Amino acid sequence: MSNRESVLRPTRTTVTLAFAATAVALALGPAPVSAQVQLVDGGTGVTSSGPTDQWRLNAYGVLRGGGSWRVRDDGSSLSRSIGVGGGVGLRVEIPIHDYVVIGPLLDFHVLTPGQIFGVGPDRINALNFGVWSKGRYRFDASGHPLEVYIGIPMGLTFYFSDAAGWDTEVGVSVGLMFGGQLFINDRIGFMFETGFRRDGFRDNGAKFRTLQFVMNAGISIAL
C-alpha cells in the first residue's frame, strides 16, 4: 500500500461511517420530540424531559488536519507539518446538571506525522481512554431539542505503530471542542463539533508533541 493510500484510509472510513449514520437516522424519520419547554427571555428553551435530559451514546467519525509535529531531544527541536488523519469514537453523556454533562469516552485516531529527518514513524495509531465533560445550553428548534456546548475531552492514550523498532508509548491527550446536537425524534439526533486536540508522549528520552484541528460528526442516541 502506498503512503498516499495509507493516509487516505482513515478519511474514507470516516466518510463511510457518516453516510451510514445519516442513512439510519433518515430511515427512522424526523418526528416531533416529546420535550417540555418554557419561555426564557422571550425565546423557547428546552428545560426538562426529552432526549437532552437522558443518558446518550454518541458514535462519530473523526477528521483531523493542520498543525505541526514536533520532536525535542537534548535541547534540540525539530518540527514539520503533519498530514491529514482520521478516526472513530464512542462516548456516553450523562447529564448531572442543567448546564453540565460528563461521561466516559473511547476513541481511535490515526496520526500521520511522516518522519522528521529519519526520526519517528510515518503513521501512529492512538487509542484513547478518557473522560468527556461539557458545559451546555439547550434550545427548542421548532419542536426539536438543540443543544450547543463547549467540551473538553481528556484521557490516557496508547500510541503504537508497525514501524520497525517502535514500542507502544503512553501519553496524554486533551482537547477543546465547540459543537451542537439536534434531535430529530425522541431517540435519535445528529452531532457536529470542531476544535483542537493535543497529543504527546516520550520515546527514548525524546518528546513528541502535536496540536491539530479536529472535526467530529455522527449520531447521538438517547438511552
N, C-alpha and C positions, 0 to 999 in steps of 0.2 A: 504493500500500500504506500502511495506517495505521501510526502509531508502535507501536501495540499488536501488530499482526501482525509488524512488523519485529523486535520484542523477542522474540516467542514463536517465531520461526522457528528459531533455533539450538537451543532447548529441544526442539522437535518432532523435529529432526534427531537429537539425542542419544538420545531415546526410541526412534526408529526403529532406530538402529544397535544399541542394547542388545537390542531384541527380535530383530533379525536374528542377532546373535552367540549369543543363547540358543538360537535355533532350530537353528543349525548344530551347537552343542555337544550338544544333546539328540538330534539326528539321528544323531550318531556313537555316542551311548550310553555310559553310565558302565561302566567295567571296571577290575578291579584293576590297579594300576600296578606295573611291574617295577622296584622300588627296593630297594636293600639297606638294612636298618635294624639298629640296635643299641640296647640299653637304655641310657638315660642318666638317672642319678639316679632310678631307679625308674620312668621313663617310656619311651616309644619315640620316638627321634629319627631322621629320615632323615639319613644321614651320607654316603652315596656312591651313585653312579649315579642313574638316574631323571631325570625332566624338570627337577628343580631344579638339576641339575648341568650342564645343557646350555644352549647359547645359546637365547634365546627372543625371539620377536616379539610385542609387546603392541600390540593395537589397542583403542582405548577412546573412549567419548564423555565429554564434559565438561559439568558443570553448575556454574555459579558465581553467587554472590549475596552480599548483605550488604556491609558495608564502606562506604567513602566515597570520593569523587573530589575531589582537592584540586588547586588551581591556585595557584601562588605566583609573584609578579612584582613586582620593585622594592620589596620589603619588605611588600607586601600579600598576603593569603592569603584565598582563597575555598574553600568546600567544600560538598558536598551528598551525599546518599545516592545510591549508584549502583544501577542496575537489575539485573535478572537477565540473565545471559548464558550462553553455552554454547560448544561447540566439539568438535573431534575431535583425536585424537593417535595417533602411532605411535612406538614406541621399540624398540630392540634391547637386551636384557640379556645381559651377558657375565660369568659368574662368574669371579672371579680369586682367590677365597679362600672358605673355608667360610662366612665371615660377611660377605663384601663382593662387590657386584655393580656394574658400571659399564656405560655404553653411550651411544650417540648417541640423540637424540630429535628429533622434528619434530612440532609441534602448531600448530593454528589456533584462536584464541579470538576471540569476539565480545564486546566491552565495550560497555555501554550507559550511558554517564555522563549523558546529557542535557546541555543547555547550562547553564552557571553564569552567570547574568546576561548571556547572549549570548556567553559565551566558550567556544570549543571545539565540536566536532560532537556530534550526538546519539548516533552509533554509530561505534565504532572497531574495525577488524579488526586482529588481532595475529598475525603469522606468526613463529614462534619456532624457531630452530635452536640446539640446545643439547646439554648433557651431563646424563645421569641417573646418580646414584650412590646406593647404599643399603646400609645395614647390616641384616643379616637373621638370622633363626633359623628352623630347619626342624623340623617335626614329622611324625609319621606319624598320619594321621587315618583309622583303620580301613582301611589299605592305600592311602590316597590322600595323596600329599605335600602338606603345608600349610606355606606359607612366610609368616611375618609379618615386617614390616620398617618401618624409618624411612628415607624417601628425600628427596633434595634435587635438584629439577630447577633447572637454571640455564642461561641462554642469551642469545644476541643476538636481539633481537626487532625486527621491522619493523612499525610502526604506520601504517595507511593508512585513508583514508575517502573516500567520494564527496562529502563536503560541499564546498561552494564555497570556494575559497581554501585548501584543506587540502593540504599537501605531505606525502609519506611521511617519517616520522621514525624514527630508530633509537634504541633504548634497551636496557635490560637487564631481564630478568625473573628472579625467583628465588622458590622456594617451599620449603615443608616439608610432607611428606606422611606419613601413617600408613596402612598398608594390609596386605593379605594376598592370596595367590594359592593356590587349591586346584585341584589337577589331578584330573580325573575319569578320565583314561586316560593312556597313555604320551606323548601329544602335546598334548592339549587341557586347558586349565584356565580357571577364572574368576578375575578380579581385581577388587578393590574397594579404593579408597583415598580418604581425605579429609584435608584440611588447608587450607593458605593459600597464596596466590600474590600477590606484589608486582610491579606493573608500573610503569615510569616512563620518561619521556622529556622532552626540551626542545623547545619550539616558539617561535620568535621571542623568545627570552630568558625565556619563562615555563616553569616546571617543572610537569609534570603527574605526579601520583602516585596510585596506588590500591592498597589491600590488601583482598583478598576471600577469602571462604570458597570452596573448590573441592572438588568431588567427582568422581572418575573411576570408571567402571565399564566392563568389557569382557572380552576373552578374551586368553589367553596361549597361544602355540603354540610348542612345543619344536621347534627346528630340527635 
